[in-house]
Amino acid sequence: MSNAVQNLLESFAALPEPEKHELASAILRWSTHCEGPALTDDELIRSADDIFVALDEQEEGGSQGLGA
């Protein structure tokens, strides 16, 4: 993962929850207009798993957010 991506993830993690949801929604909307290869089902599943693990850790107090 590049430093730029890591910095973005750290900035995202520092946002209040409502702003996290707002940004995530905006990125998802924006990403539908990006050109590039479509994600495979395996890539989507792996990403979803990563998100759910990060959210579980955050709820348990073990992590401060995605990418941490």
PyMOL Python script that loads the backbone (N, CA, C, O; Angstrom):
from pymol import cmd

cmd.read_pdbstr("""\
ATOM      1  N   MET A   1       0.852  -1.173   0.000  1.00  0.00           N
ATOM      2  CA  MET A   1       0.000   0.000   0.000  1.00  0.00           C
ATOM      3  C   MET A   1       0.899   1.237   0.000  1.00  0.00           C
ATOM      4  O   MET A   1       1.859   1.319   0.766  1.00  0.00           O
ATOM      5  N   SER A   2       0.583   2.177  -0.850  1.00  0.00           N
ATOM      6  CA  SER A   2       1.410   3.384  -0.939  1.00  0.00           C
ATOM      7  C   SER A   2       1.212   4.279   0.289  1.00  0.00           C
ATOM      8  O   SER A   2       0.222   4.159   1.010  1.00  0.00           O
ATOM      9  N   ASN A   3       2.173   5.175   0.507  1.00  0.00           N
ATOM     10  CA  ASN A   3       2.054   6.136   1.617  1.00  0.00           C
ATOM     11  C   ASN A   3       0.826   7.018   1.450  1.00  0.00           C
ATOM     12  O   ASN A   3       0.159   7.350   2.430  1.00  0.00           O
ATOM     13  N   ALA A   4       0.524   7.402   0.204  1.00  0.00           N
ATOM     14  CA  ALA A   4      -0.639   8.262  -0.040  1.00  0.00           C
ATOM     15  C   ALA A   4      -1.924   7.566   0.381  1.00  0.00           C
ATOM     16  O   ALA A   4      -2.790   8.174   1.010  1.00  0.00           O
ATOM     17  N   VAL A   5      -2.044   6.294   0.032  1.00  0.00           N
ATOM     18  CA  VAL A   5      -3.244   5.534   0.408  1.00  0.00           C
ATOM     19  C   VAL A   5      -3.305   5.365   1.917  1.00  0.00           C
ATOM     20  O   VAL A   5      -4.368   5.523   2.517  1.00  0.00           O
ATOM     21  N   GLN A   6      -2.173   5.045   2.535  1.00  0.00           N
ATOM     22  CA  GLN A   6      -2.137   4.887   3.995  1.00  0.00           C
ATOM     23  C   GLN A   6      -2.543   6.186   4.689  1.00  0.00           C
ATOM     24  O   GLN A   6      -3.284   6.155   5.672  1.00  0.00           O
ATOM     25  N   ASN A   7      -2.064   7.328   4.187  1.00  0.00           N
ATOM     26  CA  ASN A   7      -2.431   8.626   4.772  1.00  0.00           C
ATOM     27  C   ASN A   7      -3.925   8.891   4.632  1.00  0.00           C
ATOM     28  O   ASN A   7      -4.563   9.402   5.553  1.00  0.00           O
ATOM     29  N   LEU A   8      -4.475   8.539   3.479  1.00  0.00           N
ATOM     30  CA  LEU A   8      -5.921   8.712   3.288  1.00  0.00           C
ATOM     31  C   LEU A   8      -6.708   7.854   4.271  1.00  0.00           C
ATOM     32  O   LEU A   8      -7.682   8.318   4.864  1.00  0.00           O
ATOM     33  N   LEU A   9      -6.291   6.614   4.442  1.00  0.00           N
ATOM     34  CA  LEU A   9      -6.985   5.727   5.380  1.00  0.00           C
ATOM     35  C   LEU A   9      -6.891   6.244   6.813  1.00  0.00           C
ATOM     36  O   LEU A   9      -7.861   6.168   7.568  1.00  0.00           O
ATOM     37  N   GLU A  10      -5.733   6.766   7.186  1.00  0.00           N
ATOM     38  CA  GLU A  10      -5.579   7.322   8.532  1.00  0.00           C
ATOM     39  C   GLU A  10      -6.457   8.558   8.722  1.00  0.00           C
ATOM     40  O   GLU A  10      -7.047   8.750   9.785  1.00  0.00           O
ATOM     41  N   SER A  11      -6.539   9.385   7.696  1.00  0.00           N
ATOM     42  CA  SER A  11      -7.410  10.565   7.768  1.00  0.00           C
ATOM     43  C   SER A  11      -8.867  10.142   7.866  1.00  0.00           C
ATOM     44  O   SER A  11      -9.643  10.721   8.626  1.00  0.00           O
ATOM     45  N   PHE A  12      -9.231   9.126   7.090  1.00  0.00           N
ATOM     46  CA  PHE A  12     -10.601   8.609   7.138  1.00  0.00           C
ATOM     47  C   PHE A  12     -10.917   8.092   8.542  1.00  0.00           C
ATOM     48  O   PHE A  12     -11.992   8.364   9.077  1.00  0.00           O
ATOM     49  N   ALA A  13      -9.995   7.355   9.133  1.00  0.00           N
ATOM     50  CA  ALA A  13     -10.205   6.789  10.468  1.00  0.00           C
ATOM     51  C   ALA A  13     -10.418   7.872  11.519  1.00  0.00           C
ATOM     52  O   ALA A  13     -11.102   7.638  12.515  1.00  0.00           O
ATOM     53  N   ALA A  14      -9.841   9.052  11.310  1.00  0.00           N
ATOM     54  CA  ALA A  14      -9.951  10.146  12.282  1.00  0.00           C
ATOM     55  C   ALA A  14     -11.271  10.901  12.189  1.00  0.00           C
ATOM     56  O   ALA A  14     -11.597  11.696  13.070  1.00  0.00           O
ATOM     57  N   LEU A  15     -12.032  10.656  11.125  1.00  0.00           N
ATOM     58  CA  LEU A  15     -13.301  11.368  10.947  1.00  0.00           C
ATOM     59  C   LEU A  15     -14.364  10.876  11.924  1.00  0.00           C
ATOM     60  O   LEU A  15     -14.336   9.716  12.334  1.00  0.00           O
ATOM     61  N   PRO A  16     -15.305  11.751  12.303  1.00  0.00           N
ATOM     62  CA  PRO A  16     -16.462  11.293  13.073  1.00  0.00           C
ATOM     63  C   PRO A  16     -17.292  10.323  12.211  1.00  0.00           C
ATOM     64  O   PRO A  16     -17.276  10.410  10.983  1.00  0.00           O
ATOM     65  N   GLU A  17     -17.999   9.420  12.852  1.00  0.00           N
ATOM     66  CA  GLU A  17     -18.761   8.385  12.139  1.00  0.00           C
ATOM     67  C   GLU A  17     -19.672   8.927  11.031  1.00  0.00           C
ATOM     68  O   GLU A  17     -19.675   8.369   9.934  1.00  0.00           O
ATOM     69  N   PRO A  18     -20.449   9.998  11.280  1.00  0.00           N
ATOM     70  CA  PRO A  18     -21.319  10.481  10.193  1.00  0.00           C
ATOM     71  C   PRO A  18     -20.535  10.904   8.954  1.00  0.00           C
ATOM     72  O   PRO A  18     -20.979  10.680   7.828  1.00  0.00           O
ATOM     73  N   GLU A  19     -19.366  11.516   9.165  1.00  0.00           N
ATOM     74  CA  GLU A  19     -18.547  11.947   8.035  1.00  0.00           C
ATOM     75  C   GLU A  19     -17.905  10.752   7.330  1.00  0.00           C
ATOM     76  O   GLU A  19     -17.702  10.787   6.116  1.00  0.00           O
ATOM     77  N   LYS A  20     -17.583   9.695   8.081  1.00  0.00           N
ATOM     78  CA  LYS A  20     -17.070   8.473   7.461  1.00  0.00           C
ATOM     79  C   LYS A  20     -18.104   7.903   6.492  1.00  0.00           C
ATOM     80  O   LYS A  20     -17.776   7.522   5.368  1.00  0.00           O
ATOM     81  N   HIS A  21     -19.340   7.851   6.940  1.00  0.00           N
ATOM     82  CA  HIS A  21     -20.413   7.310   6.094  1.00  0.00           C
ATOM     83  C   HIS A  21     -20.626   8.197   4.867  1.00  0.00           C
ATOM     84  O   HIS A  21     -20.828   7.699   3.759  1.00  0.00           O
ATOM     85  N   GLU A  22     -20.578   9.497   5.070  1.00  0.00           N
ATOM     86  CA  GLU A  22     -20.752  10.433   3.962  1.00  0.00           C
ATOM     87  C   GLU A  22     -19.639  10.264   2.924  1.00  0.00           C
ATOM     88  O   GLU A  22     -19.905  10.215   1.723  1.00  0.00           O
ATOM     89  N   LEU A  23     -18.400  10.176   3.391  1.00  0.00           N
ATOM     90  CA  LEU A  23     -17.274  10.013   2.482  1.00  0.00           C
ATOM     91  C   LEU A  23     -17.311   8.662   1.774  1.00  0.00           C
ATOM     92  O   LEU A  23     -17.076   8.585   0.568  1.00  0.00           O
ATOM     93  N   ALA A  24     -17.600   7.612   2.510  1.00  0.00           N
ATOM     94  CA  ALA A  24     -17.664   6.279   1.895  1.00  0.00           C
ATOM     95  C   ALA A  24     -18.729   6.243   0.805  1.00  0.00           C
ATOM     96  O   ALA A  24     -18.505   5.666  -0.259  1.00  0.00           O
ATOM     97  N   SER A  25     -19.868   6.843   1.055  1.00  0.00           N
ATOM     98  CA  SER A  25     -20.930   6.896   0.045  1.00  0.00           C
ATOM     99  C   SER A  25     -20.483   7.677  -1.183  1.00  0.00           C
ATOM    100  O   SER A  25     -20.747   7.269  -2.314  1.00  0.00           O
ATOM    101  N   ALA A  26     -19.808   8.795  -0.961  1.00  0.00           N
ATOM    102  CA  ALA A  26     -19.332   9.610  -2.084  1.00  0.00           C
ATOM    103  C   ALA A  26     -18.300   8.845  -2.909  1.00  0.00           C
ATOM    104  O   ALA A  26     -18.323   8.908  -4.138  1.00  0.00           O
ATOM    105  N   ILE A  27     -17.399   8.126  -2.249  1.00  0.00           N
ATOM    106  CA  ILE A  27     -16.393   7.352  -2.977  1.00  0.00           C
ATOM    107  C   ILE A  27     -17.055   6.249  -3.792  1.00  0.00           C
ATOM    108  O   ILE A  27     -16.682   6.019  -4.943  1.00  0.00           O
ATOM    109  N   LEU A  28     -18.023   5.576  -3.212  1.00  0.00           N
ATOM    110  CA  LEU A  28     -18.716   4.521  -3.955  1.00  0.00           C
ATOM    111  C   LEU A  28     -19.440   5.085  -5.172  1.00  0.00           C
ATOM    112  O   LEU A  28     -19.403   4.492  -6.251  1.00  0.00           O
ATOM    113  N   ARG A  29     -20.096   6.227  -5.001  1.00  0.00           N
ATOM    114  CA  ARG A  29     -20.775   6.855  -6.149  1.00  0.00           C
ATOM    115  C   ARG A  29     -19.761   7.248  -7.216  1.00  0.00           C
ATOM    116  O   ARG A  29     -19.982   7.009  -8.403  1.00  0.00           O
ATOM    117  N   TRP A  30     -18.660   7.846  -6.800  1.00  0.00           N
ATOM    118  CA  TRP A  30     -17.622   8.293  -7.720  1.00  0.00           C
ATOM    119  C   TRP A  30     -16.979   7.113  -8.438  1.00  0.00           C
ATOM    120  O   TRP A  30     -16.670   7.197  -9.627  1.00  0.00           O
ATOM    121  N   SER A  31     -16.779   6.021  -7.720  1.00  0.00           N
ATOM    122  CA  SER A  31     -16.066   4.880  -8.303  1.00  0.00           C
ATOM    123  C   SER A  31     -16.843   4.210  -9.429  1.00  0.00           C
ATOM    124  O   SER A  31     -16.248   3.523 -10.259  1.00  0.00           O
ATOM    125  N   THR A  32     -18.141   4.393  -9.475  1.00  0.00           N
ATOM    126  CA  THR A  32     -18.921   3.803 -10.564  1.00  0.00           C
ATOM    127  C   THR A  32     -18.627   4.505 -11.882  1.00  0.00           C
ATOM    128  O   THR A  32     -18.925   3.964 -12.947  1.00  0.00           O
ATOM    129  N   HIS A  33     -18.043   5.710 -11.828  1.00  0.00           N
ATOM    130  CA  HIS A  33     -17.727   6.473 -13.029  1.00  0.00           C
ATOM    131  C   HIS A  33     -16.263   6.343 -13.444  1.00  0.00           C
ATOM    132  O   HIS A  33     -15.866   6.884 -14.475  1.00  0.00           O
ATOM    133  N   CYS A  34     -15.464   5.640 -12.661  1.00  0.00           N
ATOM    134  CA  CYS A  34     -14.049   5.460 -12.973  1.00  0.00           C
ATOM    135  C   CYS A  34     -13.885   4.380 -14.026  1.00  0.00           C
ATOM    136  O   CYS A  34     -14.558   3.349 -14.015  1.00  0.00           O
ATOM    137  N   GLU A  35     -12.970   4.658 -14.927  1.00  0.00           N
ATOM    138  CA  GLU A  35     -12.655   3.639 -15.919  1.00  0.00           C
ATOM    139  C   GLU A  35     -11.578   2.729 -15.356  1.00  0.00           C
ATOM    140  O   GLU A  35     -10.707   3.165 -14.603  1.00  0.00           O
ATOM    141  N   GLY A  36     -11.646   1.508 -15.719  1.00  0.00           N
ATOM    142  CA  GLY A  36     -10.670   0.534 -15.268  1.00  0.00           C
ATOM    143  C   GLY A  36     -11.332  -0.821 -15.215  1.00  0.00           C
ATOM    144  O   GLY A  36     -12.543  -0.941 -15.402  1.00  0.00           O
ATOM    145  N   PRO A  37     -10.543  -1.833 -14.961  1.00  0.00           N
ATOM    146  CA  PRO A  37     -11.119  -3.176 -14.927  1.00  0.00           C
ATOM    147  C   PRO A  37     -12.066  -3.332 -13.737  1.00  0.00           C
ATOM    148  O   PRO A  37     -11.821  -2.801 -12.654  1.00  0.00           O
ATOM    149  N   ALA A  38     -13.120  -4.051 -13.959  1.00  0.00           N
ATOM    150  CA  ALA A  38     -14.079  -4.311 -12.879  1.00  0.00           C
ATOM    151  C   ALA A  38     -13.432  -5.235 -11.854  1.00  0.00           C
ATOM    152  O   ALA A  38     -12.610  -6.085 -12.197  1.00  0.00           O
ATOM    153  N   LEU A  39     -13.812  -5.058 -10.607  1.00  0.00           N
ATOM    154  CA  LEU A  39     -13.316  -5.940  -9.563  1.00  0.00           C
ATOM    155  C   LEU A  39     -13.933  -7.322  -9.731  1.00  0.00           C
ATOM    156  O   LEU A  39     -15.095  -7.457 -10.115  1.00  0.00           O
ATOM    157  N   THR A  40     -13.148  -8.329  -9.442  1.00  0.00           N
ATOM    158  CA  THR A  40     -13.677  -9.693  -9.485  1.00  0.00           C
ATOM    159  C   THR A  40     -14.493  -9.950  -8.226  1.00  0.00           C
ATOM    160  O   THR A  40     -14.396  -9.209  -7.249  1.00  0.00           O
ATOM    161  N   ASP A  41     -15.286 -10.992  -8.258  1.00  0.00           N
ATOM    162  CA  ASP A  41     -16.059 -11.367  -7.075  1.00  0.00           C
ATOM    163  C   ASP A  41     -15.132 -11.634  -5.892  1.00  0.00           C
ATOM    164  O   ASP A  41     -15.437 -11.240  -4.767  1.00  0.00           O
ATOM    165  N   ASP A  42     -14.008 -12.299  -6.137  1.00  0.00           N
ATOM    166  CA  ASP A  42     -13.057 -12.583  -5.055  1.00  0.00           C
ATOM    167  C   ASP A  42     -12.498 -11.298  -4.446  1.00  0.00           C
ATOM    168  O   ASP A  42     -12.340 -11.207  -3.229  1.00  0.00           O
ATOM    169  N   GLU A  43     -12.200 -10.306  -5.286  1.00  0.00           N
ATOM    170  CA  GLU A  43     -11.691  -9.023  -4.777  1.00  0.00           C
ATOM    171  C   GLU A  43     -12.751  -8.303  -3.955  1.00  0.00           C
ATOM    172  O   GLU A  43     -12.443  -7.727  -2.912  1.00  0.00           O
ATOM    173  N   LEU A  44     -13.987  -8.332  -4.413  1.00  0.00           N
ATOM    174  CA  LEU A  44     -15.076  -7.701  -3.659  1.00  0.00           C
ATOM    175  C   LEU A  44     -15.297  -8.393  -2.318  1.00  0.00           C
ATOM    176  O   LEU A  44     -15.480  -7.731  -1.296  1.00  0.00           O
ATOM    177  N   ILE A  45     -15.279  -9.707  -2.323  1.00  0.00           N
ATOM    178  CA  ILE A  45     -15.474 -10.465  -1.082  1.00  0.00           C
ATOM    179  C   ILE A  45     -14.340 -10.199  -0.112  1.00  0.00           C
ATOM    180  O   ILE A  45     -14.573  -9.994   1.079  1.00  0.00           O
ATOM    181  N   ARG A  46     -13.103 -10.200  -0.618  1.00  0.00           N
ATOM    182  CA  ARG A  46     -11.938  -9.936   0.237  1.00  0.00           C
ATOM    183  C   ARG A  46     -12.020  -8.532   0.842  1.00  0.00           C
ATOM    184  O   ARG A  46     -11.715  -8.346   2.020  1.00  0.00           O
ATOM    185  N   SER A  47     -12.425  -7.558   0.051  1.00  0.00           N
ATOM    186  CA  SER A  47     -12.560  -6.184   0.550  1.00  0.00           C
ATOM    187  C   SER A  47     -13.651  -6.092   1.612  1.00  0.00           C
ATOM    188  O   SER A  47     -13.469  -5.450   2.647  1.00  0.00           O
ATOM    189  N   ALA A  48     -14.779  -6.733   1.350  1.00  0.00           N
ATOM    190  CA  ALA A  48     -15.872  -6.729   2.327  1.00  0.00           C
ATOM    191  C   ALA A  48     -15.424  -7.397   3.624  1.00  0.00           C
ATOM    192  O   ALA A  48     -15.711  -6.896   4.711  1.00  0.00           O
ATOM    193  N   ASP A  49     -14.727  -8.517   3.515  1.00  0.00           N
ATOM    194  CA  ASP A  49     -14.215  -9.186   4.716  1.00  0.00           C
ATOM    195  C   ASP A  49     -13.287  -8.275   5.506  1.00  0.00           C
ATOM    196  O   ASP A  49     -13.381  -8.201   6.731  1.00  0.00           O
ATOM    197  N   ASP A  50     -12.388  -7.580   4.809  1.00  0.00           N
ATOM    198  CA  ASP A  50     -11.467  -6.655   5.477  1.00  0.00           C
ATOM    199  C   ASP A  50     -12.221  -5.565   6.223  1.00  0.00           C
ATOM    200  O   ASP A  50     -11.867  -5.212   7.348  1.00  0.00           O
ATOM    201  N   ILE A  51     -13.257  -5.036   5.595  1.00  0.00           N
ATOM    202  CA  ILE A  51     -14.049  -3.977   6.221  1.00  0.00           C
ATOM    203  C   ILE A  51     -14.746  -4.488   7.473  1.00  0.00           C
ATOM    204  O   ILE A  51     -14.730  -3.826   8.510  1.00  0.00           O
ATOM    205  N   PHE A  52     -15.366  -5.677   7.381  1.00  0.00           N
ATOM    206  CA  PHE A  52     -16.081  -6.213   8.534  1.00  0.00           C
ATOM    207  C   PHE A  52     -15.134  -6.557   9.679  1.00  0.00           C
ATOM    208  O   PHE A  52     -15.480  -6.360  10.844  1.00  0.00           O
ATOM    209  N   VAL A  53     -13.948  -7.066   9.367  1.00  0.00           N
ATOM    210  CA  VAL A  53     -12.963  -7.355  10.408  1.00  0.00           C
ATOM    211  C   VAL A  53     -12.539  -6.049  11.085  1.00  0.00           C
ATOM    212  O   VAL A  53     -12.455  -5.986  12.311  1.00  0.00           O
ATOM    213  N   ALA A  54     -12.272  -5.010  10.294  1.00  0.00           N
ATOM    214  CA  ALA A  54     -11.865  -3.726  10.864  1.00  0.00           C
ATOM    215  C   ALA A  54     -12.966  -3.135  11.735  1.00  0.00           C
ATOM    216  O   ALA A  54     -12.689  -2.587  12.802  1.00  0.00           O
ATOM    217  N   LEU A  55     -14.208  -3.244  11.289  1.00  0.00           N
ATOM    218  CA  LEU A  55     -15.319  -2.729  12.090  1.00  0.00           C
ATOM    219  C   LEU A  55     -15.484  -3.516  13.383  1.00  0.00           C
ATOM    220  O   LEU A  55     -15.747  -2.930  14.433  1.00  0.00           O
ATOM    221  N   ASP A  56     -15.330  -4.847  13.319  1.00  0.00           N
ATOM    222  CA  ASP A  56     -15.404  -5.663  14.529  1.00  0.00           C
ATOM    223  C   ASP A  56     -14.305  -5.277  15.508  1.00  0.00           C
ATOM    224  O   ASP A  56     -14.554  -5.148  16.707  1.00  0.00           O
ATOM    225  N   GLU A  57     -13.081  -5.090  14.998  1.00  0.00           N
ATOM    226  CA  GLU A  57     -11.972  -4.693  15.869  1.00  0.00           C
ATOM    227  C   GLU A  57     -12.225  -3.326  16.499  1.00  0.00           C
ATOM    228  O   GLU A  57     -11.917  -3.099  17.669  1.00  0.00           O
ATOM    229  N   GLN A  58     -12.792  -2.422  15.699  1.00  0.00           N
ATOM    230  CA  GLN A  58     -13.070  -1.082  16.210  1.00  0.00           C
ATOM    231  C   GLN A  58     -14.117  -1.157  17.326  1.00  0.00           C
ATOM    232  O   GLN A  58     -13.985  -0.480  18.346  1.00  0.00           O
ATOM    233  N   GLU A  59     -15.146  -1.972  17.137  1.00  0.00           N
ATOM    234  CA  GLU A  59     -16.176  -2.122  18.169  1.00  0.00           C
ATOM    235  C   GLU A  59     -15.607  -2.715  19.443  1.00  0.00           C
ATOM    236  O   GLU A  59     -16.041  -2.371  20.542  1.00  0.00           O
ATOM    237  N   GLU A  60     -14.627  -3.615  19.297  1.00  0.00           N
ATOM    238  CA  GLU A  60     -14.010  -4.249  20.458  1.00  0.00           C
ATOM    239  C   GLU A  60     -12.954  -3.361  21.099  1.00  0.00           C
ATOM    240  O   GLU A  60     -12.426  -3.696  22.159  1.00  0.00           O
ATOM    241  N   GLY A  61     -12.637  -2.221  20.463  1.00  0.00           N
ATOM    242  CA  GLY A  61     -11.642  -1.302  20.993  1.00  0.00           C
ATOM    243  C   GLY A  61     -10.226  -1.675  20.614  1.00  0.00           C
ATOM    244  O   GLY A  61      -9.274  -1.097  21.139  1.00  0.00           O
ATOM    245  N   GLY A  62     -10.065  -2.642  19.700  1.00  0.00           N
ATOM    246  CA  GLY A  62      -8.740  -3.099  19.319  1.00  0.00           C
ATOM    247  C   GLY A  62      -8.111  -2.303  18.218  1.00  0.00           C
ATOM    248  O   GLY A  62      -6.912  -2.441  17.975  1.00  0.00           O
ATOM    249  N   SER A  63      -8.895  -1.445  17.516  1.00  0.00           N
ATOM    250  CA  SER A  63      -8.350  -0.684  16.385  1.00  0.00           C
ATOM    251  C   SER A  63      -9.098   0.618  16.277  1.00  0.00           C
ATOM    252  O   SER A  63     -10.239   0.739  16.723  1.00  0.00           O
ATOM    253  N   GLN A  64      -8.444   1.591  15.680  1.00  0.00           N
ATOM    254  CA  GLN A  64      -9.057   2.904  15.524  1.00  0.00           C
ATOM    255  C   GLN A  64      -9.698   3.108  14.173  1.00  0.00           C
ATOM    256  O   GLN A  64     -10.145   4.217  13.879  1.00  0.00           O
ATOM    257  N   GLY A  65      -9.764   2.078  13.327  1.00  0.00           N
ATOM    258  CA  GLY A  65     -10.420   2.254  12.049  1.00  0.00           C
ATOM    259  C   GLY A  65      -9.780   1.458  10.950  1.00  0.00           C
ATOM    260  O   GLY A  65      -8.863   0.672  11.191  1.00  0.00           O
ATOM    261  N   LEU A  66     -10.250   1.655   9.766  1.00  0.00           N
ATOM    262  CA  LEU A  66      -9.768   0.936   8.607  1.00  0.00           C
ATOM    263  C   LEU A  66      -8.339   1.336   8.306  1.00  0.00           C
ATOM    264  O   LEU A  66      -7.962   2.503   8.417  1.00  0.00           O
ATOM    265  N   GLY A  67      -7.556   0.348   7.925  1.00  0.00           N
ATOM    266  CA  GLY A  67      -6.184   0.627   7.541  1.00  0.00           C
ATOM    267  C   GLY A  67      -5.234   0.765   8.710  1.00  0.00           C
ATOM    268  O   GLY A  67      -4.046   1.016   8.509  1.00  0.00           O
ATOM    269  N   ALA A  68      -5.721   0.610   9.912  1.00  0.00           N
ATOM    270  CA  ALA A  68      -4.863   0.767  11.092  1.00  0.00           C
ATOM    271  C   ALA A  68      -4.093  -0.503  11.378  1.00  0.00           C
ATOM    272  O   ALA A  68      -3.321  -0.554  12.335  1.00  0.00           O
TER     273      ALA A  68
END
""", "prot")
cmd.dss("prot")
cmd.show_as("cartoon", "prot")
cmd.util.cbc("prot")
cmd.orient("prot")
